[in-house]
Amino acid sequence: MKLSSRMVSTSRYPVMIGEEALEQLRKHLTRCRKLKSKLFILTDANTQRFCLPKLITRIPELEEVTMLSIDSGEEVKSLRTAEYLWKELGSQQADRSSLLINLGGGVVTDLGGFVASSFHRGIETVHIPTSLIGQIDAAIGGKTGVNMDVLKNQVGSFWAPKGVYVWPGFLETLPRDQVRSGLAEVAKTALIRDEQFWRWLSRKPVHKILEIPFSDHFWKELLLNTIRIKLEIVRHDPFERNQRKLLNFGHTIGHAIESLALRRETPVLHGDAVAAGMACESFLSVQRTGLDPLQLEAINGWIQQGFGKLPLLQEDESVRMDMMQHDKKNRQQEIRFTLLSRIGQGKINQVCSPDQIRDAFGKYYNL
Ligand SMILES: NC(=O)c1ccc[n+]([C@@H]2O[C@H](COP(=O)([O-])OP(=O)(O)OC[C@H]3O[C@@H](n4cnc5c(N)ncnc54)[C@H](O)[C@@H]3O)[C@@H](O)[C@H]2O)c1
């Protein structure tokens, strides 16, 4: 599928994708330097090392901008780091007319977005996502947040950036496992909304996709399609009242797996947890929403060759159930899922019983 324009515009901010994204960013920042009191760039240890030099080579004016850096990893997405950044901004004379530029993966854009949304009751922000999950998901749609203990994204806000600039070149230094992790979210996006995109994606096994250079047209196509679908969904439902819940396919179970692993201090990659979540929720989809077993086979076949099978323990089932019940997206004691009625068509608010969920886990153990 082709998009004629490289700029996908929402009513509120542009999302620029491809080689020219950095040129557009440069123009945006030139305007900001005239209008804004002070510019800040937030990086983590890895994006400071790998991405900032590339960015400065292309936009040398950024050398004058005040740098803020944090450690890398999910653990820094916390109120403690947010407080550190609020204090740093304060001590470096940031005011309401300052701009915070977030250069990094989902941790940096979620945390930076949250800090921007709350500092002096809100300052402007721009996202330059550098991981695949950041580029296709975290930086798109205006959700920000931090974790509390092992519970993900417990505190946060909706805060639209002034622009999102997606340059595939940053992905060259992203560890391969992280690229693979992002591919799980790409697959999810296709599965809930676009059968043709799914067919295009799943023609290639994951290990073949990982061999394709990021300068190849393939990646641009992949980024454009995934971002287009996410934007279509969030444009109609920015505050997740209904259709945005489509994006939760694989995540009710995936988040429980991820949170439990974090609690045990044996973290799993977000994409691996989501891949396992999608496999289990595809089993539920056959039971609850009539997914064709042949489509189930195609989905779980692609997932398994790309992501393997997580060693989920049967004795952890009740803890996982408990975590799902406490997921902030659920009401009362019900556990709600986004399931598939077919490839390309997600269905939100599907309540499944504990027995159905246990049955889906059982099928996953036997894959
Ligand atoms: N706001 C949303 O709508 C939304 C959506 C999806 C995910 N998220 C959040 O995003 C986070 C996951 O995102 P992520 O996978 O990008 O995590 P991340 O930001 O921790 O990045 C993963 C790792 O890659 C490194 N990295 C990033 N870009 C790099 C590059 N170009 N070269 C080398 N190293 C690089 C990071 O330093 C980190 O070590 C989670 O916290 C999740 O909750 C948010």
The ligand as an SDF file (V2000), in Angstrom:
LIG
                    3D

 44 48  0  0  0  0  0  0  0  0999 V2000
    2.8960    6.2100   24.7700 N   0  0  0  0  0  0  0  0  0  0  0  0
    2.5150    5.1700   24.0700 C   0  0  0  0  0  0  0  0  0  0  0  0
    1.4820    5.1910   23.3900 O   0  0  0  0  0  0  0  0  0  0  0  0
    3.3760    3.9390   24.0870 C   0  0  0  0  0  0  0  0  0  0  0  0
    3.1530    2.9410   23.1380 C   0  0  0  0  0  0  0  0  0  0  0  0
    4.0070    1.8350   23.1300 C   0  0  0  0  0  0  0  0  0  0  0  0
    5.0340    1.7400   24.0580 C   0  0  0  0  0  0  0  0  0  0  0  0
    5.2030    2.7180   24.9780 N   0  0  0  0  0  0  0  0  0  0  0  0
    6.2760    2.6280   25.9690 C   0  0  0  0  0  0  0  0  0  0  0  0
    7.5320    2.6290   25.2830 O   0  0  0  0  0  0  0  0  0  0  0  0
    8.4790    1.9120   26.0610 C   0  0  0  0  0  0  0  0  0  0  0  0
    9.1540    0.9060   25.1750 C   0  0  0  0  0  0  0  0  0  0  0  0
    9.7860    1.5910   24.1050 O   0  0  0  0  0  0  0  0  0  0  0  0
   11.2130    1.1730   23.5790 P   0  0  0  0  0  0  0  0  0  0  0  0
   11.2040   -0.2380   23.2250 O   0  0  0  0  0  0  0  0  0  0  0  0
   11.6320    2.1780   22.5770 O   0  0  0  0  0  0  0  0  0  0  0  0
   12.1130    1.2710   24.9060 O   0  0  0  0  0  0  0  0  0  0  0  0
   13.4180    2.1310   25.2580 P   0  0  0  0  0  0  0  0  0  0  0  0
   13.1730    3.5650   25.1090 O   0  0  0  0  0  0  0  0  0  0  0  0
   13.8710    1.6430   26.5860 O   0  0  0  0  0  0  0  0  0  0  0  0
   14.4450    1.7030   24.1300 O   0  0  0  0  0  0  0  0  0  0  0  0
   14.9550    0.3980   24.1100 C   0  0  0  0  0  0  0  0  0  0  0  0
   16.4960    0.3980   24.2290 C   0  0  0  0  0  0  0  0  0  0  0  0
   17.0490    0.8450   23.0030 O   0  0  0  0  0  0  0  0  0  0  0  0
   17.9310    1.9350   23.2320 C   0  0  0  0  0  0  0  0  0  0  0  0
   17.8610    2.7520   22.0320 N   0  0  0  0  0  0  0  0  0  0  0  0
   16.8250    3.4880   21.5890 C   0  0  0  0  0  0  0  0  0  0  0  0
   17.0960    3.9700   20.3680 N   0  0  0  0  0  0  0  0  0  0  0  0
   18.3340    3.5470   20.0460 C   0  0  0  0  0  0  0  0  0  0  0  0
   19.1490    3.6770   18.8860 C   0  0  0  0  0  0  0  0  0  0  0  0
   18.7230    4.3070   17.7980 N   0  0  0  0  0  0  0  0  0  0  0  0
   20.3710    3.1100   18.9100 N   0  0  0  0  0  0  0  0  0  0  0  0
   20.8070    2.4050   19.9910 C   0  0  0  0  0  0  0  0  0  0  0  0
   20.0770    2.2150   21.0890 N   0  0  0  0  0  0  0  0  0  0  0  0
   18.8390    2.7760   21.1070 C   0  0  0  0  0  0  0  0  0  0  0  0
   17.4380    2.5520   24.4970 C   0  0  0  0  0  0  0  0  0  0  0  0
   18.4580    3.2910   25.1450 O   0  0  0  0  0  0  0  0  0  0  0  0
   17.0310    1.3310   25.2980 C   0  0  0  0  0  0  0  0  0  0  0  0
   18.1700    0.7440   25.8760 O   0  0  0  0  0  0  0  0  0  0  0  0
    7.7280    1.2940   27.2170 C   0  0  0  0  0  0  0  0  0  0  0  0
    7.9320    2.0530   28.3610 O   0  0  0  0  0  0  0  0  0  0  0  0
    6.2650    1.3650   26.7730 C   0  0  0  0  0  0  0  0  0  0  0  0
    5.3840    1.4350   27.8640 O   0  0  0  0  0  0  0  0  0  0  0  0
    4.4070    3.8070   24.9980 C   0  0  0  0  0  0  0  0  0  0  0  0
  1  2  1  0
  2  3  2  0
  2  4  1  0
  4  5  1  0
  4 44  2  0
  5  6  2  0
  6  7  1  0
  7  8  2  0
  8  9  1  0
  8 44  1  0
  9 10  1  0
  9 42  1  0
 10 11  1  0
 11 12  1  0
 11 40  1  0
 12 13  1  0
 13 14  1  0
 14 15  2  0
 14 16  1  0
 14 17  1  0
 17 18  1  0
 18 19  2  0
 18 20  1  0
 18 21  1  0
 21 22  1  0
 22 23  1  0
 23 24  1  0
 23 38  1  0
 24 25  1  0
 25 26  1  0
 25 36  1  0
 26 27  1  0
 26 35  1  0
 27 28  2  0
 28 29  1  0
 29 30  1  0
 29 35  2  0
 30 31  1  0
 30 32  2  0
 32 33  1  0
 33 34  2  0
 34 35  1  0
 36 37  1  0
 36 38  1  0
 38 39  1  0
 40 41  1  0
 40 42  1  0
 42 43  1  0
M  CHG  2   8   1  16  -1
M  END
$$$$
